[in-house]
Amino acid sequence: MTQIAIVFHSGDGHTARVAEHVAKGARGAGATVELLAIDADGNLPEAAWARLKAADAIAFGSPISMGSVSRQFKRGSPTPPASPGTRWTGRARSRPASPIPRR
């Protein structure tokens, strides 16, 4: 079964609701989903790192402020290591998916 981790920061709860809807859709497609919240200080729980390593896919979510992700998300989000041969090699995408179609 596919394991998906959803890492998010939510200041007012809106991004958390979006993450829950993404999780619901992934579960409906047969995936196992783990929601991993970044706290108000920008920390991801230690146990979450092992879950991220085991995930087949990772989705990220953050509120947008001044055209960028939140400070907490920048501080707490996992970044792919630069060393070759890791599980991240060839899996990280450089641009986020947009829910709004571009014209």
Secondary structure, 3 states (H helix, E strand, C coil): CCEEEEEEECCCCHHHHHHHHHHHHHHHCCCEEEEEEECCCCCCCHHHHHHHHHCCEEEEECCEECCEECHHHHHHCCCCCCCCCCCCCCCCCCCCCCCCCCC
